Every structure is written in C-alpha cells, then in structure tokens.
Amino acid sequence: MSRWLRALVLVLLAASCGGGGGSGTAPRDLENACAILDERPHYARAFRAAERKWGVPMHVQMATIYQESKFISDARTPFRYALGVIPYGRQSSAFGYSQALDGTWDEYLEETGNRRARRDNIADAVDFMGWYMSGSRRSLGLNMHDARNQYLAYHEGRTGFRRGTYNNKAWLVRVADDVGERSLVYQVQLATCRAAR
C-alpha cells in the first residue's frame, strides 16, 4: 500500500471515530423523552446530576436543549453571507447542546472553577444551564419549573428579560411558549419511564 493511500485511510479512520456516543447527531425520537434517555443513558445521568445540584427539573433541561440544539452536541448558528454568497462568520458564538455564548460560557467557567468543561459534553452543557437558570431564579425570581420564562431569560439574558425585550419579538414569545409546552409533555413522559429514575 502506498504512503499516500495509507495516510488517506488513517485520516478517514480518524474522522469516523470522532467523539463516540452519537456525537454530533441527535437521538432518533426527539418527541419522546423516554426514548431519548433509553438511546442515550448518559443523558439521564447528566440531567439528574444537574437537577440535584441546581434544582432545574429534567423536563425543563430537556425542553431547553431541544429548542437550542435539538440534542446535537456540536450545533452552531448558521453562517452569515456577504452579497448573499460569501460566508463571513457565524451569526453568534453560540455552540454545543446549550448554545452557550463565548462570554457567558467564560463567566460560567470562572464562577464554577470547572475549567475542563466543554460545550459539546452533555454533562457540562446541562451543568451550565443549571448554573444559569439558578442565577435567574435568584435575580429574577423565576420558578425552576417555569420553562417558558426561564427560556426567555436564557435567550435574552437576565437584563433583557427584566426590560421585557422579548415583548418586541413575537417569534421568540411563540418559541418560549413551545418550550413551555414541550417541557410539560416531557414531564408527563418522564413520569412513566424507568430511565428517568
């Protein structure tokens, strides 16, 4: 086998191994919380740990992740285009399951001391969400079970939520309503499945 062919095979093998555990791909059935946890048992462990640590219920975490990334570990915002064809960067620095922005992620790393955390790791992503939503409970008085308003504060930032910036964004209010509804559906489903316990 030639060196060139051997190198190509090694590159292809390395590319096919990336991340394991479904990295970069969504679970098959996103409409069923139990199916998600059955397919990815490590998600259940991560959600339970974040719920114990921060008080954010599993169904709220799951509904938020569904909206932010559809459970895709390396999700990114779309590219922006100059003249409609020349890509010149992404719409924001949001990345990973939780779509955490660079600045907010850095704040989380600093406050928690969790320097090895990665946005494409489910346990780190939901720990970040728990940290953020716990802060929203403290500063805004938001209930941890209130997926709709927690999502609005998550999306707009706490200052934006306090100012009501979402009131000028009908599309965002619709999305937050969807997050609230999905959270309730997931809650009912999780009550029936062994993987959630």
C-alpha positions as CSV (number, residue, x, y, z in Angstrom):
1,M,0.0,0.0,0.0
2,S,1.4,3.4,-1.0
3,R,2.2,6.0,1.7
4,W,-0.5,8.3,0.2
5,L,-3.2,5.6,0.4
6,R,-2.1,4.7,3.9
7,A,-2.3,8.3,5.0
8,L,-5.8,8.7,3.4
9,V,-7.0,5.6,5.2
10,L,-5.7,6.9,8.6
11,V,-7.4,10.2,8.0
12,L,-10.7,8.6,7.2
13,L,-10.5,6.3,10.2
14,A,-9.7,9.2,12.5
15,A,-12.6,11.2,11.1
16,S,-15.1,8.3,11.6
17,C,-14.1,7.9,15.2
18,G,-14.9,11.5,16.3
19,G,-16.4,11.7,19.7
20,G,-18.4,8.5,20.1
21,G,-21.8,8.1,21.8
22,G,-23.6,9.7,18.9
23,S,-21.5,12.9,19.0
24,G,-22.8,15.5,16.6
25,T,-26.0,13.6,15.9
26,A,-29.5,13.9,17.5
27,P,-31.3,11.0,19.2
28,R,-33.7,9.3,16.8
29,D,-37.0,10.2,18.5
30,L,-36.9,13.7,19.9
31,E,-40.7,13.7,20.6
32,N,-40.3,11.1,23.4
33,A,-38.3,11.9,26.5
34,C,-38.1,8.2,27.5
35,A,-36.8,7.2,24.0
36,I,-34.1,9.9,24.2
37,L,-32.9,8.6,27.6
38,D,-33.1,5.0,26.5
39,E,-31.0,5.7,23.5
40,R,-28.5,7.9,25.4
41,P,-28.4,6.7,29.1
42,H,-25.5,9.1,29.9
43,Y,-28.0,12.0,29.2
44,A,-30.2,10.7,32.1
45,R,-27.2,10.7,34.5
46,A,-26.2,14.3,33.4
47,F,-29.8,15.6,33.8
48,R,-30.2,14.0,37.2
49,A,-26.8,15.5,38.4
50,A,-27.8,19.0,37.2
51,E,-31.2,18.7,38.8
52,R,-29.7,17.7,42.2
53,K,-27.0,20.4,42.0
54,W,-29.0,23.4,40.7
55,G,-32.7,22.4,41.1
56,V,-33.6,22.6,37.4
57,P,-36.1,19.7,36.6
58,M,-35.0,17.2,33.9
59,H,-38.0,18.1,31.7
60,V,-37.1,21.8,31.7
61,Q,-33.5,21.0,30.8
62,M,-34.6,18.7,28.0
63,A,-37.1,21.1,26.6
64,T,-34.5,23.9,26.5
65,I,-31.9,21.7,24.9
66,Y,-34.4,20.5,22.3
67,Q,-35.1,24.2,21.4
68,E,-31.4,25.3,21.4
69,S,-29.7,22.4,19.6
70,K,-32.1,19.5,19.0
71,F,-29.7,17.5,21.1
72,I,-26.8,17.9,18.6
73,S,-23.6,18.2,20.6
74,D,-21.7,20.4,18.1
75,A,-24.6,22.6,17.0
76,R,-23.6,26.1,15.8
77,T,-25.5,29.1,14.5
78,P,-25.8,29.5,10.7
79,F,-23.2,31.4,8.7
80,R,-23.7,35.0,7.7
81,Y,-23.2,35.8,4.0
82,A,-21.9,39.0,2.3
83,L,-23.7,39.7,-1.0
84,G,-25.7,36.5,-0.4
85,V,-22.9,34.2,-1.3
86,I,-19.6,34.9,0.6
87,P,-19.6,33.4,4.1
88,Y,-18.0,35.7,6.7
89,G,-18.6,34.1,10.1
90,R,-21.4,32.8,12.2
91,Q,-24.4,34.7,13.5
92,S,-23.1,34.3,17.0
93,S,-20.6,32.4,19.1
94,A,-23.3,30.0,20.4
95,F,-22.1,26.4,20.4
96,G,-23.0,23.0,21.7
97,Y,-26.0,21.4,23.3
98,S,-26.8,24.5,25.3
99,Q,-25.9,27.1,22.6
100,A,-23.9,29.0,25.3
101,L,-22.2,32.1,24.0
102,D,-18.5,32.5,24.5
103,G,-18.8,35.3,27.1
104,T,-21.4,33.6,29.2
105,W,-19.5,30.3,29.0
106,D,-16.4,32.0,30.2
107,E,-18.3,33.5,33.1
108,Y,-19.6,30.0,34.0
109,L,-16.1,28.6,33.9
110,E,-14.8,31.4,36.1
111,E,-17.6,31.2,38.7
112,T,-17.7,27.4,38.9
113,G,-14.0,26.7,38.5
114,N,-15.0,24.0,36.0
115,R,-12.1,24.8,33.7
116,R,-12.2,21.5,31.8
117,A,-15.9,21.9,30.9
118,R,-16.8,21.6,27.2
119,R,-20.0,22.9,25.5
120,D,-20.2,19.7,23.4
121,N,-20.3,17.5,26.5
122,I,-23.9,16.9,27.7
123,A,-23.0,16.9,31.5
124,D,-21.1,20.2,31.2
125,A,-23.8,21.7,29.0
126,V,-26.6,20.9,31.4
127,D,-24.5,22.0,34.4
128,F,-24.1,25.3,32.6
129,M,-27.8,25.5,32.0
130,G,-28.5,24.7,35.7
131,W,-26.0,27.4,36.8
132,Y,-27.6,30.0,34.5
133,M,-31.2,29.1,35.5
134,S,-30.3,29.1,39.1
135,G,-29.0,32.6,38.7
136,S,-32.2,33.6,37.0
137,R,-34.2,32.2,40.0
138,R,-32.1,34.3,42.4
139,S,-32.0,37.6,40.4
140,L,-35.4,37.4,38.7
141,G,-37.5,35.2,41.0
142,L,-38.2,32.7,38.2
143,N,-39.5,29.3,39.3
144,M,-37.3,26.4,38.2
145,H,-40.4,24.6,36.7
146,D,-41.3,27.7,34.6
147,A,-39.7,26.5,31.4
148,R,-41.2,29.4,29.3
149,N,-39.9,32.3,31.4
150,Q,-36.6,30.5,32.2
151,Y,-36.1,30.1,28.4
152,L,-36.9,33.8,27.8
153,A,-34.3,34.8,30.4
154,Y,-31.9,32.3,28.9
155,H,-32.3,33.6,25.4
156,E,-32.5,37.3,26.1
157,G,-30.2,37.4,29.1
158,R,-31.4,38.5,32.5
159,T,-31.1,42.2,31.8
160,G,-33.1,41.8,28.6
161,F,-35.7,39.7,30.4
162,R,-36.0,42.3,33.1
163,R,-36.5,45.0,30.4
164,G,-39.0,42.8,28.6
165,T,-37.1,42.9,25.3
166,Y,-38.9,39.7,24.2
167,N,-42.2,41.6,24.1
168,N,-41.0,43.1,20.8
169,K,-40.2,39.7,19.4
170,A,-43.4,37.8,18.6
171,W,-41.4,34.9,17.2
172,L,-39.5,34.5,20.4
173,V,-42.6,34.5,22.5
174,R,-44.0,31.7,20.3
175,V,-40.8,29.8,20.7
176,A,-40.9,30.2,24.5
177,D,-44.5,29.0,24.5
178,D,-43.3,25.9,22.6
179,V,-40.6,25.3,25.1
180,G,-43.1,25.5,27.9
181,E,-45.5,23.1,26.2
182,R,-42.7,20.6,25.3
183,S,-41.5,20.8,28.9
184,L,-45.0,19.7,30.1
185,V,-45.1,16.8,27.6
186,Y,-41.6,15.7,28.6
187,Q,-42.6,15.9,32.3
188,V,-45.6,13.5,31.7
189,Q,-43.4,11.1,29.7
190,L,-40.6,11.1,32.2
191,A,-43.0,10.1,35.0
192,T,-43.6,6.9,33.1
193,C,-40.1,5.8,32.2
194,R,-37.6,3.8,34.1
195,A,-34.6,5.7,32.5
196,A,-35.6,8.9,34.3
197,R,-35.3,7.4,37.8
